[in-house]
Amino acid sequence: MLPKNGSKLPGANRPKEDEYLAAIREALRQELGGHGGATKTIMRWTGASDRTARNWMSGAAGPSGYHLICLARESNAVLAAMLAMSGRTELALSADVHAVEVALAKAAGALEVLKRQRTGRTKI
């Protein structure tokens, strides 16, 4: 028997299975919506069967191993949910930082085009 010293057991803060199922369900719905094409998209991403994809969408079951990796590879929402459940939310920031970098590069390009157009007009 373990002594009652107030310390927590290892793994006590792990996500529960129902929390995992709900997080994956919500991530898939966020990414794909609830329409019928969502299951086909999941099937295409993972190679899973129609019934399996529907179970993931409904939260009756959740992907594990290979299928979870395939989903995280295609879906930013699934990747973010997976990182949040693993307590690694700081890693999710890298995807956001990359998106900001891309947006800034596009904005800088647009500003450069505007500058060229403006300088071209003033010389005329």
C-alpha positions in Angstrom: 0.0 0.0 0.0 1.3 3.5 -0.8 1.8 6.0 2.0 -0.6 8.9 2.2 1.8 11.8 2.0 -0.2 13.9 -0.4 1.9 13.4 -3.4 0.2 12.5 -6.7 0.6 9.3 -8.5 2.7 9.3 -11.7 0.5 9.9 -14.7 -2.4 11.4 -12.7 -2.6 14.4 -15.0 -2.9 12.3 -18.2 -5.9 13.0 -20.4 -8.8 10.6 -19.9 -9.9 8.6 -22.9 -13.2 10.4 -23.2 -11.3 13.7 -23.3 -9.1 12.3 -26.1 -12.1 11.2 -28.1 -13.8 14.6 -27.7 -10.7 16.5 -28.6 -10.1 14.6 -31.8 -13.8 14.7 -32.7 -13.8 18.5 -32.2 -10.6 19.0 -34.1 -11.9 17.0 -37.1 -15.2 18.9 -37.1 -13.4 22.2 -36.8 -11.1 21.3 -39.8 -13.6 19.5 -42.0 -17.1 20.4 -40.8 -19.8 17.9 -40.2 -20.8 17.2 -43.8 -20.6 13.8 -45.5 -17.5 14.7 -47.4 -15.6 14.8 -44.1 -15.4 11.0 -43.8 -14.2 10.7 -47.3 -11.5 13.2 -46.6 -10.4 11.3 -43.5 -10.4 8.1 -45.5 -8.2 9.7 -48.1 -5.8 11.1 -45.5 -5.5 7.9 -43.5 -6.5 4.9 -45.6 -9.0 4.0 -42.8 -12.5 2.5 -43.6 -15.7 4.5 -43.9 -17.0 3.1 -40.6 -13.7 4.0 -38.8 -13.8 7.5 -40.1 -17.4 7.9 -39.0 -16.6 6.6 -35.6 -13.8 9.2 -35.2 -16.1 12.0 -36.4 -18.8 10.9 -33.9 -16.3 10.4 -31.0 -17.3 6.8 -30.6 -13.6 5.8 -31.2 -10.4 7.6 -31.7 -7.4 7.1 -34.0 -4.3 5.6 -32.6 -0.7 5.2 -33.8 -0.3 5.4 -37.5 -3.8 6.9 -38.2 -3.2 9.6 -35.6 0.0 10.6 -37.3 -1.6 10.7 -40.7 -4.4 12.9 -39.4 -1.9 15.3 -37.6 0.1 15.5 -40.8 -2.9 16.7 -42.8 -4.9 18.6 -40.1 -3.6 21.6 -38.1 -6.5 21.2 -35.8 -5.7 17.6 -35.0 -2.0 18.5 -34.5 -2.9 21.3 -32.1 -5.3 19.0 -30.2 -2.6 16.4 -29.9 0.0 18.9 -28.7 -2.4 20.3 -26.2 -3.3 16.9 -24.8 0.4 16.0 -24.5 1.1 19.3 -22.6 3.3 20.6 -25.4 1.3 23.7 -26.4 4.5 25.7 -26.9 5.2 23.5 -30.0 1.9 24.6 -31.5 3.2 28.1 -31.6 5.8 27.2 -34.2 3.1 26.5 -36.7 1.5 29.9 -35.9 4.9 31.6 -36.1 5.4 30.1 -39.6 2.0 31.3 -40.7 2.8 34.8 -39.5 6.2 34.7 -41.3 4.4 33.7 -44.6 1.9 36.5 -44.1 4.6 39.1 -43.4 6.6 38.0 -46.5 3.5 38.4 -48.7 2.8 41.8 -47.2 6.4 42.9 -47.8 6.1 41.8 -51.4 2.9 43.7 -51.8 4.5 46.8 -50.3 7.4 46.5 -52.7 5.1 46.4 -55.6 3.2 49.4 -54.4 6.5 51.3 -53.9 7.6 50.5 -57.5 4.3 51.6 -58.9 4.4 54.8 -56.9 8.0 55.7 -57.9 7.2 54.8 -61.5 4.2 57.3 -61.5 6.2 60.2 -60.0 8.8 60.0 -62.7 6.3 60.5 -65.5 
